[in-house]
Amino acid sequence: MQSPPKGLATLALLKTRLDEGKDHLGLFEPFIEDGVAHLPVDHFASADLQRFVDDRHGLLVPIETTNTLLGRLARRGGVRKEGGRYFRIPFEPNVDIVRQRDAIQDDLNRFAEEFRQFAVRSSTRIASNDDALGLLLTFLNENNVSLLLQENPETQPVGLSRAQTRLVARFITQECVNRENLRSLLEQVLEGLVLKSALLLQDLAAATQRFEDLLVFLDSRVLFSVIGLAGIPETLAARETISVLRDTGAIPVVFDVTLAEMRRVLGMLEDHLATAEGRLTLRPTPVVRHVLSSGQKPSDLRIAAASLERRVVDAGVTVRETPKRDRRYTLKEDTLAEELVDASGDVLQARVRHDVDCVAAVLTIRRGHRSRRVETARAVFASSSALVIRKVVGWYRTQGEGGIPPILNIRALASIAWLKRPAGAKSLKVHELLALCTAALRPSRETWQKFVDNLKSLRAEGSLSDEETVAIVASELAEPILAELEDEREPDAATIHEAIERVKASYREEGYRTAQDAIREAETEAHMAQETAQAAMSSQTATMNRLATISNSIARVASWCLGLVAVLLVIGSVVVALPGVFENTPVWLKPVAWICIVLAAILTIWSFWSGGTIVDLRSRFQRRLAASILSFLQPPRA
């Protein structure tokens, strides 16, 4: 296990210097200056300084970079070069790098104490802070992706046990993410690790140059994460990767054959979800886990397949037709297919055909172009499968080809893009780490298969119904319980059966809690509905009262106007009836006089007949008019 805590402090310090605006070479300059100032001899070779800096700071600076930085120091008068050796000239380093590193080390020691306390709560003892930091550093190095894109990625040596790996992963997911001080320090270390990896690049100064319209064709596994079908950590990391690639000049693209492959996967899942037997045959991939844990139905997957292209485009990825093969550039595809087959040996497998098609398409787009820098590589196929990448790169080299291979790890591309624009993806490295931790906390494929086999046996015996089998497979507790078993001992039939019983008990308890919650929610909704109805009735009553007041006011004014007209009619008729008045009335006014006389007569007859008066007439008119106005103003009944 790697244990030098100064290595972690150095990583965090690299990120601090990047935040101060230093260029990529300038990040490492103080370490070289400190090494020159504290070497026990006054003259040395660059290899001597390289070893001394590594021992002192845990930072192995390549010889080429060391020579470049020594050249900078020579121009400042700190060293002179003679006969291939460097001679120290007394100087004062610009930065007290040891003091800064020690300050960060204090923070790391507090981080280590938190980790050790977490381990105790998890029934594990870590002897010292150095051991705690060593566990973290080893975990990060095991999951680090090389930025040397021209080399075939090697399998990382395993330095931690499965239990140690899961302890670190649980600490990161349960503690670091939720506490700002721990998360901030973890981010510094993660991003410092990328900066340290950048030392291995042939042209470190060119690391900030933008991609030159690099076409990045995304694999289906990456795209399932992009559109949210592979879990939250994976989705966050994938979407930030798309964003930072676009911001640095790359163009995220997908071949139409990849969309077809994704629809094939969704169709297969749709078929298997329909039955309990089908669910038990599903391999525990991130997509399968997400579909099962989120309770999706076959109809949901049918909708997902139908809307796939729109969702991909909405995520910022362009769909491109797969180009027609040009045999001058595609190399020996049959040999590649043989390399990619699984244990079945079927070179016509859909997945194998898809990968071969994508590699051939990238080579066709490049048209024989070779580049030693990814920025000018024209096109690459980006995958998250380390095994596929290793096989394709190995095949590509055996074909006598050099430069950037046609396939790259999506995380390596994301790290290179991050180097070009660190501020554009502040949480990218943490989200990538969370996705890795989530994967580390899952049970092995062998344990999952034992779990499925046991479920099949119980179902065949009648001990489990189809509904119970589906519920157990879909339970979010199944994987953590199985992983816990693996940490304790190698799972066997008895412990697997015990795990199934624990999952059954948990989902029954969860079902009881869900039912109780549903009852409480229904009661709350009924109470709220009653209060809403009462409030609505009160509001309706107030509205009707307000409308009645308005109607009465309008009717009162109208009735008084009518009463006034009646009085005027009576007075007019009396005046006209006086001797000599009608005869002397102008011809044009006589019709009006006759109207007044007739209406007054009608009013008199009505009064004698009904026994009413003008006041009674006004009151009746007011009541009827008020009722008519209210009927017109009130809203219609629902």
Secondary structure, 3 states (H helix, E strand, C coil): CCCCHHHHHHHHHHHHHHHCCCCCCCCCHHHHHHHHHHCCCCEECHHHHHHHHHHHHCCCCCHHHHHHHHHHHHHCCCEEEECCEEEECCCCCCCCHHHHHHHHHHHHHHHHHHHHHHHHHCCCCCCCHHHHHHHHHHHHHHCCCCCCCCCCCCCCCCCCCHHHHHHHHHHHHHHHCCCHHHHHHHHHHHHHHHHHHHCCCCCHHHHHCCCCCCEEEECHHHHHHHCCCCCHHHHHHHHHHHHHHHHCCCEEEEEHHHHHHHHHHHHHHHHHHCCHHHHHCCCCCHHHHHHHHCCCCHHHHHHHHHCHHHHHHHCCCEEECCCCCCCCCCCCHHHHHHHHCCCCCCCCCHHHHHHHHHHHHHHHHHCCCCCCCHHHCCEEEEECCHHHHHHHHHHHHHCCCCCCCCEEEHHHHHHHHHHHCHHHCCCHHHHHHHHHHHHHCCCCHHHHHHHHHHHHHHHHHCCCCHHHHHHHHHCCCHHHHHHHHHHHCCCCHHHHHHHHHHHHHHHHHHHHHHHHHHHHHHHHHHHHHHHHHHHHHHHHHHHHHHHHHHHHHHHHHHHHHHHHHHHHHHHHHHHHHCCCCCCCCCHHHHHHHHHHHHHHHHHHHHHHHHCCCHHHHHHHHHHHHHHHHHHHHCCCCC
